[in-house]
C-alpha cells in the first residue's frame, strides 16, 4: 500500500481576504512628546535619557510601573489654622477663668480684669472761709421726681421724654454765731446768770446723695432716640437734679427743722456754760 507522502495544506484557493493586524494607534492617553535636553530631562535610576528631538512614548520609560503621585490642592488651610488658633486661645481663657473661679490658684490675677484709668488733674484750692456756724440739726429726705416732656397731638411712642428719678438728699440747719451783735450777751454781776440772744437758724443748700440716687425708669420716643444717636446731651439730668433739690428744700422747711435746731443749740450752750460755773443760762431766738 503506497503511503501518500503529500502534505495537505490549507486550500488557498478560497477567496477569504487575509486580515493584517495594524499597529495600535497612539491614543490621546499617551501623547507623543519631544524629549527635553539631557541636562533638564528627569532621569531615573536606570540612567535612561532620550536624545534631543527623539519622540518619547511614556510606555518606554523604565519607571512606567512606578506609582503616579498626583498633587492634591488642599483648600481652606488658612481658615483651619485661624480656627484652631481661636479655639486654643478660648480653651486657655476658659481654663484660667475656671481655675480662678474654683480657687485653684488663689494668687492668680485675672489677665482680663477691668481696668479704670483716672486722668483727672489735681484739685486746686480757690479760697478759704472761716466758719463760726454750729450745725444743730440735719434732715434726710427722699423724693421721686416724675418729669415728662411731650408734644400735644403727637403720640408718645414718637416724641416723648419721661423720667422717674429717685433722689436722696440731706439738709443741714445751722446757727451762725458770727451774727451775734453787741449786747446779745447779758451777764449778771455775780456771773452766775447769763442771757444770750442768737440769730435764727438757717438751712444750708440741699446736698444730693449720688450713692443713693438713681434713675428708676426712663421712656423716650422714637424721634428722641434718633436725636440721641446724632447728638448727646451730657446735661440731660441736670434739670432733674435741680428739681429734686427744690422739692427736698421745700420739704425741709415744712419739716420743722428750725425748731429742732433751736432746741439743740439751747441745750448745747446750757451744758457748755454750765460747766463754766453758770447756774442759769437763757438762750433766745427771734420770733419766727
Protein Blocks (a to p, Z undefined) as FASTA:
>chain_A
ZZdfbdcdddfkbccdcdddddddddfklccdddddfklpccdfkopacdehiacdfklp
mklmpccddddddehklmmmmmmmmmmmmmmmmmmmmmmmnomammbccfkbccdddfbd
cdddfbdcddfbdcfbdcddddddddddddehiafklnccdddddddddddddddfklpc
ehkaccdfkopaccddddddddddddddfklgccfbdcddfklmmmmmmoccfklmmmmm
mmmmmmmmmmmmmnommmmmmmmmmmmmmmmmmmnopabdcdddddZZ
